[in-house]
């Protein structure tokens, strides 16, 4: 028996007994106009910017997760997540969707107080975005079954009260464009996930909160934040 045996994080594939092994998690920052404005930015069509989460930050829908350490201001951000099924670099936008295996509903959990401190000091966001269990994810629905969603409601509720309610058509950078630009920085691999940004309405969570979110034509996700 090997002394150290790594277990690769994986996400269920809807309608099958298979899982999607996760290679890397990329995220697009401020990709909806209203959210960019609520975060104090003036959105335009400059190239998108990206940050990353560790692959083992994924958490399956239905989980109860502990309150993250070192934060007093945990925020929710519901997002369309793209699962890459075909490797490539310098991908043309017109060919980008050929690299997509499927889609899921994700929640980008953010330690907002740590992010604000990092921004003020000009430091990276790793502790704010890349902490343990910071990437809850629904099962992945294959593009062969649901197509490539360009529009549709995206929403999130906390304790049955809707906080985020937007439409995929409000993205500044569409999925194909975000993939193409990302592939100029990194060689994308099968197993990569891309969180594509969140609509307006992000807000604070508390211990014991129940989260439910969904994207029309893609699926839903549920999550609970554990009480102390």
GUFI-973619 format. One record per residue: chain; x, y, z of N, C-alpha, C in turn; residue in three letters; residue number from 1. Coordinates in pm, 1 decimal. Atoms other than C-alpha are relative to their C-alpha. Example, Ala and Ser with C-alpha at 12.3 -4.5 7.8 and 13.67 -1.06 7.14 Angstrom:
2
(atom A, (89.0, -119.0, 0.0), (1230.0, -450.0, 780.0), (90.0, 120.0, 0.0), ALA, 1)
(atom A, (-82.0, -119.0, -6.0), (1367.0, -106.0, 714.0), (-77.0, 109.0, 73.0), SER, 2)
***
This chain:
228
(atom A, (84.6, -119.8, 0.0), (0.0, 0.0, 0.0), (88.0, 124.7, 0.0), UNK, 1)
(atom A, (-75.2, -124.1, 6.6), (125.3, 347.1, -89.0), (-13.2, 76.7, 130.6), UNK, 2)
(atom A, (2.9, -77.5, -123.4), (220.4, 565.7, 203.9), (-92.5, 120.6, -12.3), UNK, 3)
(atom A, (87.9, -114.6, 25.0), (44.8, 866.2, 50.3), (-81.8, -29.6, -124.9), UNK, 4)
(atom A, (87.4, 28.7, 113.5), (-253.2, 819.7, -176.5), (-96.3, 116.3, -17.5), UNK, 5)
(atom A, (81.6, -118.5, 24.8), (-410.3, 1131.4, -326.0), (-136.8, -40.1, -53.8), UNK, 6)
(atom A, (136.2, 20.2, 48.9), (-784.9, 1140.3, -382.0), (-38.2, 124.3, -78.6), UNK, 7)
(atom A, (33.8, -113.8, 85.1), (-885.1, 1362.8, -673.9), (-144.8, 41.0, 23.7), UNK, 8)
(atom A, (138.4, -45.6, -18.2), (-1192.2, 1577.2, -606.1), (-82.7, -27.5, -125.5), UNK, 9)
(atom A, (86.6, 30.7, 113.2), (-1489.4, 1491.4, -826.3), (-141.8, 48.5, 29.0), UNK, 10)
(atom A, (137.6, -50.3, -7.3), (-1842.9, 1613.8, -897.6), (-91.6, -98.5, -72.3), UNK, 11)
(atom A, (91.7, 91.4, 68.9), (-2144.1, 1392.9, -984.3), (-42.2, 53.1, -137.1), UNK, 12)
(atom A, (54.4, -33.4, 131.2), (-2261.2, 1388.3, -1346.0), (-146.3, -42.7, -0.9), UNK, 13)
(atom A, (144.4, 23.7, -8.5), (-2639.5, 1416.1, -1358.6), (-43.0, -113.0, -93.7), UNK, 14)
(atom A, (56.7, 107.3, 80.1), (-2822.8, 1104.8, -1478.5), (91.4, -117.4, -24.5), UNK, 15)
(atom A, (-94.1, 109.6, 17.6), (-2520.6, 875.1, -1456.4), (56.4, -40.2, 135.4), UNK, 16)
(atom A, (-73.7, 41.4, -119.7), (-2315.0, 685.4, -1200.7), (142.6, 52.3, -2.5), UNK, 17)
(atom A, (-135.8, -50.3, 17.3), (-2004.5, 869.0, -1320.4), (20.4, 131.3, 76.2), UNK, 18)
(atom A, (-36.3, -128.9, -58.5), (-1822.1, 1162.6, -1166.8), (96.3, 72.0, -92.5), UNK, 19)
(atom A, (-87.2, -87.0, 79.7), (-1628.4, 1451.1, -1318.7), (119.8, 36.3, 86.2), UNK, 20)
(atom A, (-117.6, -31.2, -81.7), (-1272.5, 1461.1, -1177.5), (44.4, 144.9, -23.4), UNK, 21)
(atom A, (-31.8, -142.6, 10.3), (-1175.1, 1821.2, -1104.5), (150.9, 20.6, -7.6), UNK, 22)
(atom A, (-141.8, -32.4, 17.4), (-839.8, 1949.1, -1230.7), (32.2, 134.8, 64.6), UNK, 23)
(atom A, (-17.0, -133.7, -57.2), (-850.8, 2324.5, -1158.0), (-134.3, 71.9, 2.4), UNK, 24)
(atom A, (119.1, -84.7, -5.4), (-1114.1, 2580.8, -1063.2), (41.7, 143.5, -29.9), UNK, 25)
(atom A, (-22.1, -139.3, 38.1), (-1101.2, 2916.2, -1243.3), (-129.1, 78.4, 23.6), UNK, 26)
(atom A, (116.5, -84.9, -24.1), (-1334.8, 3208.0, -1168.6), (17.7, 133.2, -72.7), UNK, 27)
(atom A, (0.3, -131.6, 63.6), (-1425.3, 3521.1, -1366.1), (-50.7, 101.9, 101.0), UNK, 28)
(atom A, (42.0, -103.7, -94.4), (-1446.6, 3836.4, -1155.2), (-92.1, 102.3, -62.8), UNK, 29)
(atom A, (90.1, -109.9, 36.7), (-1733.5, 4086.4, -1180.9), (-44.1, -6.3, -145.9), UNK, 30)
(atom A, (40.6, 23.8, 138.1), (-1891.7, 3950.5, -1498.9), (-146.0, 35.3, -26.9), UNK, 31)
(atom A, (134.5, -53.1, 21.4), (-2238.5, 4103.9, -1451.0), (4.9, 149.8, 32.7), UNK, 32)
(atom A, (-8.6, -145.3, -16.3), (-2287.3, 4480.8, -1485.7), (-47.4, 44.6, 136.7), UNK, 33)
(atom A, (56.8, -47.5, -126.6), (-2509.0, 4525.5, -1179.4), (86.3, -40.9, 118.9), UNK, 34)
(atom A, (-86.0, 42.5, -110.0), (-2279.4, 4320.6, -955.4), (128.2, 81.5, 2.9), UNK, 35)
(atom A, (-121.2, -82.3, 4.0), (-1972.2, 4511.3, -1072.5), (-25.8, 136.2, 63.2), UNK, 36)
(atom A, (32.6, -131.7, -56.7), (-2147.5, 4835.6, -980.3), (-21.7, -7.4, 150.2), UNK, 37)
(atom A, (21.9, 8.8, -143.9), (-2254.5, 4710.2, -638.4), (131.3, -22.3, 74.8), UNK, 38)
(atom A, (-131.4, 17.7, -60.1), (-1889.2, 4623.8, -576.1), (90.4, 121.0, -19.8), UNK, 39)
(atom A, (-73.6, -125.2, 12.1), (-1783.4, 4978.0, -663.5), (78.3, 16.4, -127.9), UNK, 40)
(atom A, (-70.9, -10.1, 127.3), (-1660.1, 4920.7, -1019.7), (-90.4, 58.9, -107.1), UNK, 41)
(atom A, (72.9, -50.6, 115.6), (-1761.4, 5080.0, -1348.9), (26.6, -96.1, -115.2), UNK, 42)
(atom A, (-28.5, 107.9, 95.2), (-1796.0, 4781.8, -1582.6), (10.2, 48.8, -144.4), UNK, 43)
(atom A, (-11.4, -25.7, 142.7), (-1684.7, 4795.1, -1942.4), (50.0, -127.9, -65.9), UNK, 44)
(atom A, (-40.2, 119.5, 73.4), (-1549.3, 4558.8, -2204.4), (151.1, -20.8, -2.0), UNK, 45)
(atom A, (-140.3, 36.7, -11.8), (-1189.5, 4543.4, -2088.0), (9.3, -151.5, 18.3), UNK, 46)
(atom A, (-12.7, 146.5, -15.2), (-1051.4, 4186.1, -2085.7), (-40.3, -45.5, 139.3), UNK, 47)
(atom A, (40.8, 50.2, -131.4), (-1199.2, 3975.9, -1803.9), (121.5, -35.7, 84.3), UNK, 48)
(atom A, (-107.8, 45.1, -87.3), (-986.1, 3900.5, -1499.0), (-44.7, -126.0, 73.4), UNK, 49)
(atom A, (26.6, 131.9, -55.1), (-958.3, 3563.9, -1329.3), (71.0, -17.6, 134.1), UNK, 50)
(atom A, (-67.3, 48.3, -120.4), (-876.6, 3412.5, -991.8), (-29.5, -149.1, 11.3), UNK, 51)
(atom A, (13.3, 145.2, -9.1), (-858.9, 3052.1, -875.4), (-37.7, -44.7, 140.4), UNK, 52)
(atom A, (26.5, 71.4, -124.3), (-983.0, 2818.7, -605.6), (66.3, -136.8, -10.9), UNK, 53)
(atom A, (-56.2, 135.3, 8.5), (-820.6, 2485.5, -514.0), (-106.7, -101.0, -40.5), UNK, 54)
(atom A, (94.8, 100.8, 47.9), (-980.3, 2178.6, -672.6), (-79.5, -62.2, 113.8), UNK, 55)
(atom A, (70.6, 65.5, -110.3), (-1067.4, 2032.5, -332.0), (-89.0, 95.1, 79.0), UNK, 56)
(atom A, (98.1, -90.4, -60.8), (-1278.8, 2338.6, -247.3), (-143.2, -38.2, -37.4), UNK, 57)
(atom A, (135.0, 38.3, 42.2), (-1573.8, 2167.1, -421.2), (-74.7, -70.7, 112.7), UNK, 58)
(atom A, (90.4, 61.7, -97.4), (-1867.8, 2064.0, -203.2), (-127.9, -36.3, -74.3), UNK, 59)
(atom A, (120.9, 41.6, 70.0), (-2167.7, 1866.9, -329.1), (-124.2, 68.5, 56.5), UNK, 60)
(atom A, (128.7, -53.6, -41.9), (-2518.2, 2008.0, -316.9), (-58.7, -86.3, 111.3), UNK, 61)
(atom A, (60.7, 69.3, -112.0), (-2702.9, 1917.1, 1.7), (87.4, -5.2, 122.9), UNK, 62)
(atom A, (-93.4, 8.1, -111.4), (-2398.3, 1951.1, 224.1), (-29.5, 106.5, 105.5), UNK, 63)
(atom A, (-5.5, -99.6, -107.4), (-2377.7, 2129.8, 557.7), (147.7, 28.0, 24.1), UNK, 64)
(atom A, (-141.6, -32.2, -13.8), (-2050.0, 2316.5, 583.8), (22.4, 84.9, 124.6), UNK, 65)
(atom A, (-28.2, -79.8, -118.9), (-1884.5, 2466.8, 891.2), (24.9, 146.2, -36.3), UNK, 66)
(atom A, (-30.1, -141.6, 20.2), (-1852.0, 2840.9, 932.3), (150.9, 14.0, -23.8), UNK, 67)
(atom A, (-142.9, -13.0, 28.3), (-1517.1, 2935.7, 772.1), (72.2, 80.0, 108.2), UNK, 68)
(atom A, (-79.7, -70.9, -99.5), (-1240.9, 3052.6, 1002.1), (39.3, 139.4, -48.6), UNK, 69)
(atom A, (-59.7, -131.1, 23.6), (-1105.5, 3409.0, 1023.4), (-87.8, 94.3, -82.0), UNK, 70)
(atom A, (87.7, -94.3, 68.7), (-1413.6, 3583.7, 883.4), (-120.8, 33.4, 85.3), UNK, 71)
(atom A, (124.4, -43.7, -62.1), (-1702.4, 3785.0, 1019.8), (-97.9, 48.7, -106.3), UNK, 72)
(atom A, (82.5, -52.4, 109.2), (-1847.7, 3862.6, 674.8), (7.4, -95.4, -119.1), UNK, 73)
(atom A, (4.2, 102.2, 105.1), (-1912.4, 3552.0, 462.6), (-112.5, 32.9, -98.2), UNK, 74)
(atom A, (98.4, -35.8, 102.0), (-2090.9, 3625.5, 132.3), (-27.1, -116.3, -95.2), UNK, 75)
(atom A, (41.5, 95.4, 103.4), (-2279.1, 3415.4, -125.5), (7.3, 65.9, -137.4), UNK, 76)
(atom A, (1.7, -45.1, 139.1), (-2237.2, 3447.5, -504.2), (-39.5, -119.6, -86.4), UNK, 77)
(atom A, (45.0, 111.8, 81.7), (-2444.5, 3213.8, -723.7), (51.2, 18.9, -143.1), UNK, 78)
(atom A, (-63.1, -12.6, 130.4), (-2287.4, 3134.7, -1061.9), (-28.7, -120.7, -90.0), UNK, 79)
(atom A, (-4.1, 108.0, 98.4), (-2313.5, 2931.8, -1381.4), (143.8, -51.3, -4.7), UNK, 80)
(atom A, (-132.6, 60.5, 2.0), (-2021.2, 2688.3, -1378.0), (12.8, -86.3, -125.3), UNK, 81)
(atom A, (-27.8, 73.7, 123.7), (-1870.8, 2548.0, -1697.7), (99.6, -111.2, 29.8), UNK, 82)
(atom A, (-90.3, 113.7, -14.4), (-1710.9, 2201.6, -1697.4), (69.1, -25.7, -133.5), UNK, 83)
(atom A, (-77.0, 18.3, 122.5), (-1432.9, 2169.0, -1954.1), (26.6, -149.5, -23.4), UNK, 84)
(atom A, (-17.5, 141.4, 30.9), (-1418.0, 1832.7, -2129.1), (105.2, -29.5, -105.0), UNK, 85)
(atom A, (-98.7, 17.4, 107.6), (-1156.1, 1892.0, -2398.8), (110.4, 102.0, 19.2), UNK, 86)
(atom A, (-114.1, -87.9, -24.5), (-807.2, 2036.8, -2353.3), (22.1, 95.9, -116.5), UNK, 87)
(atom A, (-34.4, -93.7, 106.4), (-681.8, 2337.7, -2545.2), (60.8, 127.2, 53.8), UNK, 88)
(atom A, (-54.1, -131.2, -32.5), (-493.2, 2666.3, -2544.0), (-15.5, 89.6, -121.8), UNK, 89)
(atom A, (22.7, -97.0, 108.3), (-533.0, 2985.2, -2749.1), (-122.2, -38.2, -83.4), UNK, 90)
(atom A, (123.5, 44.7, 65.2), (-886.2, 2872.1, -2826.9), (-74.7, 120.3, -57.8), UNK, 91)
(atom A, (81.6, -104.8, 60.6), (-1087.4, 3087.1, -3066.8), (-139.9, -3.2, 60.9), UNK, 92)
(atom A, (132.8, -6.7, -61.5), (-1419.0, 3208.4, -2923.8), (-102.8, -81.0, -78.7), UNK, 93)
(atom A, (96.9, 71.4, 83.0), (-1605.5, 3055.9, -3216.4), (8.5, -151.2, 20.2), UNK, 94)
(atom A, (-18.2, 143.3, -22.7), (-1466.0, 2712.8, -3120.4), (-7.3, -38.0, 147.5), UNK, 95)
(atom A, (-12.8, 24.2, -144.2), (-1477.6, 2749.1, -2740.9), (-103.5, -98.0, 53.9), UNK, 96)
(atom A, (104.0, 86.9, -54.7), (-1807.9, 2571.4, -2680.5), (23.6, -146.6, -33.4), UNK, 97)
(atom A, (-35.4, 138.7, 31.7), (-1663.6, 2258.6, -2844.2), (79.8, -63.8, 114.1), UNK, 98)
(atom A, (-81.3, 48.5, -110.8), (-1447.1, 2228.8, -2530.3), (-81.8, -21.2, 128.0), UNK, 99)
(atom A, (85.4, 7.5, -118.6), (-1744.3, 2229.6, -2290.6), (-63.4, -137.9, 12.1), UNK, 100)
(atom A, (65.8, 127.6, -29.1), (-1856.7, 1903.4, -2132.7), (-140.4, 23.0, 54.6), UNK, 101)
(atom A, (130.9, -23.4, -59.9), (-2143.5, 2048.3, -1930.6), (-1.5, 121.9, 88.9), UNK, 102)
(atom A, (23.1, -118.9, -82.1), (-2278.2, 2302.3, -1684.3), (-57.2, -39.8, 135.4), UNK, 103)
(atom A, (52.2, 22.5, -134.0), (-2361.9, 2324.8, -1316.1), (-32.1, 133.3, 64.4), UNK, 104)
(atom A, (26.7, -118.7, -82.3), (-2486.7, 2569.0, -1053.7), (101.3, 0.1, 113.7), UNK, 105)
(atom A, (-99.1, -9.1, -105.9), (-2215.3, 2688.4, -818.6), (-24.3, 119.5, 89.9), UNK, 106)
(atom A, (2.8, -114.0, -91.9), (-2183.7, 2918.6, -518.3), (144.4, 32.8, 34.9), UNK, 107)
(atom A, (-133.7, -48.8, -33.6), (-1864.7, 3119.6, -487.1), (-8.6, 64.2, 138.5), UNK, 108)
(atom A, (-1.0, -54.9, -135.1), (-1838.1, 3162.8, -110.1), (123.2, 87.8, 17.3), UNK, 109)
(atom A, (-105.9, -101.0, -7.4), (-1629.1, 3467.9, -23.4), (10.0, 57.4, 139.8), UNK, 110)
(atom A, (-24.5, -69.5, -126.8), (-1473.0, 3595.8, 298.3), (21.1, 147.7, -35.7), UNK, 111)
(atom A, (-1.5, -136.3, 55.4), (-1563.6, 3954.0, 205.2), (89.2, 94.2, 78.6), UNK, 112)
(atom A, (-86.9, -86.3, -78.3), (-1379.3, 4116.4, 493.4), (146.2, -20.9, -36.0), UNK, 113)
(atom A, (-137.9, 26.8, 40.3), (-1056.8, 3944.5, 392.9), (26.4, 50.1, -141.7), UNK, 114)
(atom A, (-16.3, -51.7, 135.5), (-1114.5, 4036.2, 29.1), (18.2, 151.8, 1.1), UNK, 115)
(atom A, (-11.1, -145.8, -7.2), (-1164.8, 4403.5, 118.6), (137.3, 41.6, 51.2), UNK, 116)
(atom A, (-132.2, -31.2, -53.7), (-845.8, 4404.0, 322.6), (108.2, -25.2, -103.9), UNK, 117)
(atom A, (-98.5, 31.2, 103.3), (-652.8, 4239.4, 38.2), (-2.5, 105.3, -110.5), UNK, 118)
(atom A, (10.4, -104.6, 102.3), (-785.0, 4491.2, -215.3), (67.7, 128.4, 46.6), UNK, 119)
(atom A, (-55.4, -124.8, -52.6), (-689.5, 4783.7, 7.2), (152.3, -3.1, 4.8), UNK, 120)
(atom A, (-145.1, 13.2, -10.0), (-336.3, 4648.2, 45.4), (65.0, -41.9, -131.6), UNK, 121)
(atom A, (-53.3, 43.4, 128.2), (-298.5, 4545.6, -318.8), (53.7, -141.3, 2.4), UNK, 122)
(atom A, (-47.1, 137.1, -16.2), (-259.6, 4181.7, -219.4), (-93.6, -99.4, -69.6), UNK, 123)
(atom A, (84.1, 101.4, 64.2), (-391.9, 3856.7, -375.0), (-122.8, -33.1, 85.3), UNK, 124)
(atom A, (126.8, 33.1, -65.0), (-739.6, 3727.4, -290.3), (-4.2, -142.5, 54.1), UNK, 125)
(atom A, (3.8, 143.9, -29.2), (-637.4, 3370.1, -204.1), (-75.3, -33.9, 128.2), UNK, 126)
(atom A, (65.3, 34.9, -126.3), (-749.4, 3372.3, 159.4), (-148.0, 36.9, -1.5), UNK, 127)
(atom A, (139.4, -42.5, 8.2), (-1075.6, 3544.2, 62.8), (-83.6, -92.2, -87.0), UNK, 128)
(atom A, (73.6, 77.5, 99.7), (-1171.7, 3314.8, -225.2), (34.3, -149.1, -1.1), UNK, 129)
(atom A, (-45.4, 136.8, 20.0), (-969.2, 2992.7, -207.2), (6.4, -84.4, 124.6), UNK, 130)
(atom A, (-4.2, 74.4, -125.8), (-1048.7, 2856.6, 136.6), (-75.3, -133.3, -11.0), UNK, 131)
(atom A, (63.6, 132.2, -0.5), (-1178.9, 2511.2, 231.0), (-151.2, 11.1, -20.5), UNK, 132)
(atom A, (145.3, 10.0, 23.7), (-1528.3, 2425.3, 100.2), (-59.9, 130.8, -51.9), UNK, 133)
(atom A, (46.9, -128.6, 50.9), (-1558.4, 2759.0, -81.3), (-65.8, -9.0, -137.4), UNK, 134)
(atom A, (56.3, 15.5, 134.3), (-1695.6, 2611.4, -407.1), (-110.1, -106.7, -3.3), UNK, 135)
(atom A, (112.8, 94.5, 10.1), (-2029.3, 2430.6, -351.5), (-49.6, -8.7, -144.0), UNK, 136)
(atom A, (32.3, 22.9, 140.2), (-2150.5, 2278.6, -677.8), (-109.9, -104.3, -13.0), UNK, 137)
(atom A, (101.4, 100.3, 31.1), (-2456.3, 2099.6, -812.2), (61.3, -108.0, -87.9), UNK, 138)
(atom A, (-43.5, 98.6, 99.5), (-2429.6, 1789.5, -1027.4), (16.5, 69.1, -134.8), UNK, 139)
(atom A, (-25.1, -56.0, 132.6), (-2299.3, 1861.8, -1376.8), (-98.1, -60.3, -100.1), UNK, 140)
(atom A, (89.2, 43.0, 107.4), (-2553.8, 1845.0, -1658.2), (75.7, 9.1, -131.7), UNK, 141)
(atom A, (-78.1, 3.7, 123.0), (-2399.9, 1743.5, -1988.6), (-59.2, 93.3, -105.9), UNK, 142)
(atom A, (43.7, -89.2, 107.2), (-2413.8, 1993.7, -2273.8), (-74.6, -77.4, -108.3), UNK, 143)
(atom A, (69.9, 82.7, 98.6), (-2523.9, 1707.0, -2497.2), (-147.7, -13.9, 33.7), UNK, 144)
(atom A, (139.1, 13.5, -43.9), (-2845.2, 1697.5, -2289.8), (-72.1, 134.6, 7.8), UNK, 145)
(atom A, (68.7, -128.3, -25.3), (-2915.7, 2065.5, -2214.3), (43.4, 111.9, -93.8), UNK, 146)
(atom A, (-47.5, -104.2, 89.4), (-2727.9, 2254.8, -2484.3), (93.5, 96.6, 72.2), UNK, 147)
(atom A, (-87.7, -102.3, -56.1), (-2534.3, 2573.7, -2410.6), (-84.8, 121.9, 37.7), UNK, 148)
(atom A, (91.2, -108.0, -40.7), (-2744.0, 2818.3, -2204.1), (60.3, 137.8, -22.1), UNK, 149)
(atom A, (-40.5, -138.3, 24.7), (-2715.9, 3177.8, -2321.9), (-86.2, 97.9, 79.0), UNK, 150)
(atom A, (91.0, -82.8, -79.1), (-3009.1, 3312.1, -2121.6), (-74.8, -91.9, 94.8), UNK, 151)
(atom A, (73.5, 77.6, -99.1), (-3228.2, 3201.6, -1833.5), (22.7, 56.1, 138.7), UNK, 152)
(atom A, (-6.9, -55.0, -135.1), (-3299.1, 3298.9, -1476.2), (110.2, -65.6, 82.3), UNK, 153)
(atom A, (-97.6, 47.2, -97.2), (-3017.2, 3266.6, -1221.8), (-34.7, 67.9, 132.2), UNK, 154)
(atom A, (53.0, -55.8, -124.8), (-3119.8, 3309.7, -858.6), (61.8, -70.9, 120.8), UNK, 155)
(atom A, (-41.2, 60.3, -126.4), (-3027.3, 3245.0, -497.5), (-85.7, 56.1, 111.9), UNK, 156)
(atom A, (79.9, -39.2, -115.5), (-3237.0, 3250.5, -179.9), (69.9, -44.4, 127.6), UNK, 157)
(atom A, (-52.6, 33.2, -132.5), (-3127.1, 3252.9, 183.7), (-118.0, -6.5, 95.7), UNK, 158)
(atom A, (113.6, 21.4, -89.7), (-3378.4, 3110.0, 431.7), (-131.5, 34.4, -69.1), UNK, 159)
(atom A, (120.0, -14.2, 83.3), (-3640.9, 3114.5, 153.1), (-26.4, 143.0, -46.2), UNK, 160)
(atom A, (14.1, -137.6, 48.4), (-3589.4, 3486.5, 80.2), (96.6, 20.5, -116.2), UNK, 161)
(atom A, (-83.5, -17.0, 118.2), (-3462.1, 3558.2, -272.7), (85.5, 125.5, 14.2), UNK, 162)
(atom A, (-93.8, -112.2, -7.2), (-3153.7, 3778.5, -272.3), (60.6, 34.2, -135.6), UNK, 163)
(atom A, (-56.1, -22.4, 132.9), (-3002.6, 3732.0, -616.4), (-98.6, -50.5, -103.9), UNK, 164)
(atom A, (99.2, 36.6, 101.5), (-3226.2, 3726.1, -921.7), (37.3, 70.9, -130.0), UNK, 165)
(atom A, (-45.5, -59.7, 125.2), (-3077.6, 3785.9, -1265.5), (-22.7, -93.0, -116.1), UNK, 166)
(atom A, (13.2, 80.8, 120.2), (-3043.7, 3637.9, -1611.6), (138.1, -19.4, -61.5), UNK, 167)
(atom A, (-129.9, 28.2, 60.7), (-2750.2, 3472.3, -1787.2), (33.1, 95.8, -113.3), UNK, 168)
(atom A, (-22.6, -93.4, 111.2), (-2797.9, 3716.0, -2074.7), (64.7, 130.1, 46.1), UNK, 169)
(atom A, (-59.1, -122.2, -53.7), (-2667.9, 3991.5, -1843.6), (151.8, -8.8, 17.1), UNK, 170)
(atom A, (-145.5, 13.6, -10.1), (-2311.3, 3855.2, -1852.1), (69.2, 102.5, -90.7), UNK, 171)
(atom A, (-81.6, -89.3, 81.9), (-2052.6, 4105.1, -1974.8), (78.0, -81.6, -102.6), UNK, 172)
(atom A, (-74.5, 91.2, 86.6), (-1836.6, 3825.9, -2118.3), (-73.8, -132.6, -4.8), UNK, 173)
(atom A, (72.8, 124.9, 16.8), (-2026.8, 3528.9, -2258.4), (93.3, -118.0, 26.1), UNK, 174)
(atom A, (-78.1, 118.4, -33.4), (-1915.4, 3173.8, -2183.5), (111.7, -24.4, -100.4), UNK, 175)
(atom A, (-101.0, 26.9, 102.4), (-1734.2, 3127.7, -2514.6), (113.8, 101.3, 6.4), UNK, 176)
(atom A, (-102.9, -103.6, -8.8), (-1550.8, 3458.6, -2475.8), (87.9, -18.9, 123.3), UNK, 177)
(atom A, (-75.8, 20.7, -123.5), (-1449.3, 3383.3, -2116.6), (95.5, -118.8, -12.6), UNK, 178)
(atom A, (-86.9, 116.1, 22.0), (-1313.0, 3041.8, -2216.5), (116.3, 37.5, -90.8), UNK, 179)
(atom A, (-104.3, -37.1, 96.0), (-1122.1, 3185.4, -2513.0), (107.4, 85.7, 66.3), UNK, 180)
(atom A, (-97.1, -87.3, -65.5), (-958.6, 3458.0, -2304.1), (81.0, -76.5, 104.9), UNK, 181)
(atom A, (-69.1, 78.8, -101.5), (-876.0, 3216.9, -2019.4), (105.8, -90.4, -63.4), UNK, 182)
(atom A, (-91.6, 92.9, 65.4), (-708.8, 2979.4, -2265.4), (124.9, 68.5, -53.9), UNK, 183)
(atom A, (-120.6, -73.3, 38.8), (-460.4, 3253.3, -2354.8), (96.3, 14.4, 118.1), UNK, 184)
(atom A, (-83.5, -4.1, -120.3), (-331.8, 3247.3, -1995.7), (43.0, -139.6, 45.4), UNK, 185)
(atom A, (-23.5, 136.0, -48.0), (-354.1, 2873.8, -1922.2), (-37.4, -100.4, -108.5), UNK, 186)
(atom A, (43.8, 111.0, 83.1), (-365.2, 2549.7, -2116.4), (-111.9, -70.5, 73.9), UNK, 187)
(atom A, (115.0, 60.6, -66.0), (-711.8, 2426.9, -2028.1), (5.7, -151.7, -15.1), UNK, 188)
(atom A, (-2.4, 145.4, -2.9), (-751.1, 2060.3, -1936.8), (-140.8, -53.9, 24.6), UNK, 189)
(atom A, (124.2, 67.1, -37.1), (-1040.5, 1818.7, -1922.7), (-1.1, -15.3, 151.8), UNK, 190)
(atom A, (8.4, 0.5, -145.6), (-1158.2, 1846.5, -1561.9), (3.7, 139.0, 59.8), UNK, 191)
(atom A, (2.6, -137.7, -49.8), (-1127.8, 2223.0, -1534.3), (-144.7, 47.5, 17.1), UNK, 192)
(atom A, (129.0, -66.2, -21.9), (-1421.3, 2422.0, -1394.8), (20.2, 150.8, -13.1), UNK, 193)
(atom A, (-4.1, -145.2, 12.4), (-1496.0, 2785.4, -1476.7), (-126.6, 60.0, 59.8), UNK, 194)
(atom A, (108.8, -78.6, -57.6), (-1718.1, 2992.3, -1244.6), (-8.3, 129.8, -79.2), UNK, 195)
(atom A, (11.1, -106.4, 99.8), (-1856.7, 3263.2, -1474.1), (-50.1, 133.4, 53.7), UNK, 196)
(atom A, (42.1, -128.0, -55.7), (-1951.7, 3543.2, -1234.0), (-140.6, -5.2, 55.3), UNK, 197)
(atom A, (126.8, 0.1, -73.6), (-2253.5, 3640.2, -1027.8), (-80.3, 126.1, -26.3), UNK, 198)
(atom A, (83.1, -120.3, 12.5), (-2549.6, 3876.8, -1066.3), (-2.5, 79.1, 130.3), UNK, 199)
(atom A, (8.8, -86.6, -117.3), (-2625.6, 4157.5, -822.1), (-77.5, -68.1, 112.9), UNK, 200)
(atom A, (74.4, 48.9, -115.2), (-2759.0, 4093.0, -472.6), (81.2, -81.7, 96.4), UNK, 201)
(atom A, (-82.9, 74.8, -94.2), (-2461.6, 3932.3, -300.5), (-16.6, 59.4, 139.2), UNK, 202)
(atom A, (20.3, -48.5, -136.2), (-2483.6, 3955.0, 75.9), (54.0, -95.9, 102.8), UNK, 203)
(atom A, (-60.7, 74.3, -110.5), (-2378.7, 3828.1, 413.6), (-84.7, -119.6, 40.9), UNK, 204)
(atom A, (61.6, 120.6, -54.4), (-2456.0, 3485.1, 556.3), (28.2, -9.2, 148.5), UNK, 205)
(atom A, (-20.9, 23.3, -141.6), (-2486.2, 3370.0, 913.6), (-6.1, -147.9, 30.4), UNK, 206)
(atom A, (8.2, 140.6, -40.1), (-2445.3, 3039.5, 1096.7), (-145.5, -46.8, 6.4), UNK, 207)
(atom A, (134.9, 55.1, 2.6), (-2751.7, 2821.3, 1045.8), (-79.4, 34.9, -123.9), UNK, 208)
(atom A, (73.1, -40.4, 120.7), (-2852.4, 2984.3, 715.4), (-14.8, -116.2, -97.4), UNK, 209)
(atom A, (28.0, 96.3, 105.8), (-3009.7, 2771.2, 443.3), (4.8, 71.4, -134.6), UNK, 210)
(atom A, (-12.6, -58.8, 132.1), (-2914.4, 2848.2, 82.7), (-62.2, -91.5, -103.6), UNK, 211)
(atom A, (51.2, 73.0, 115.5), (-3098.9, 2743.9, -232.1), (19.3, 89.7, -121.2), UNK, 212)
(atom A, (-21.2, -77.8, 120.9), (-3009.6, 2853.7, -582.5), (-26.4, -84.0, -122.6), UNK, 213)
(atom A, (24.6, 74.3, 122.2), (-3073.5, 2761.2, -940.7), (22.1, 82.5, -123.7), UNK, 214)
(atom A, (-10.8, -62.2, 131.0), (-3030.5, 2835.2, -1307.2), (-97.2, -71.1, -92.6), UNK, 215)
(atom A, (99.7, 55.5, 90.7), (-3311.8, 2785.1, -1555.7), (66.4, -87.9, -105.8), UNK, 216)
(atom A, (-52.3, 92.0, 100.0), (-3239.8, 2482.5, -1772.3), (126.8, -71.3, 39.7), UNK, 217)
(atom A, (-125.8, 61.7, -43.6), (-2932.9, 2381.5, -1570.7), (-18.7, -84.5, 125.3), UNK, 218)
(atom A, (18.7, 77.0, -122.1), (-3031.8, 2275.4, -1220.3), (-9.5, 88.1, 121.5), UNK, 219)
(atom A, (10.3, -71.5, -126.4), (-3044.1, 2371.7, -854.8), (104.8, -50.9, 98.0), UNK, 220)
(atom A, (-95.0, 35.5, -104.5), (-2820.0, 2365.2, -549.0), (-57.4, 38.9, 134.4), UNK, 221)
(atom A, (42.5, -30.5, -135.8), (-2889.9, 2355.5, -176.5), (118.3, -18.7, 94.3), UNK, 222)
(atom A, (-115.1, -1.5, -89.2), (-2653.9, 2419.7, 111.3), (-44.1, 55.4, 133.6), UNK, 223)
(atom A, (25.0, -56.8, -132.6), (-2656.9, 2488.1, 483.2), (132.5, 38.0, 64.2), UNK, 224)
(atom A, (-115.6, -41.8, -78.7), (-2409.5, 2682.9, 692.5), (-23.3, -47.3, 142.8), UNK, 225)
(atom A, (18.5, 59.1, -132.6), (-2358.1, 2500.7, 1020.2), (-4.5, 106.2, 108.2), UNK, 226)
(atom A, (1.3, -85.4, -119.3), (-2448.6, 2667.9, 1346.7), (123.9, -31.3, 83.3), UNK, 227)
(atom A, (-118.0, 24.7, -83.9), (-2162.4, 2707.6, 1594.0), (-20.9, -119.8, 92.8), UNK, 228)
***
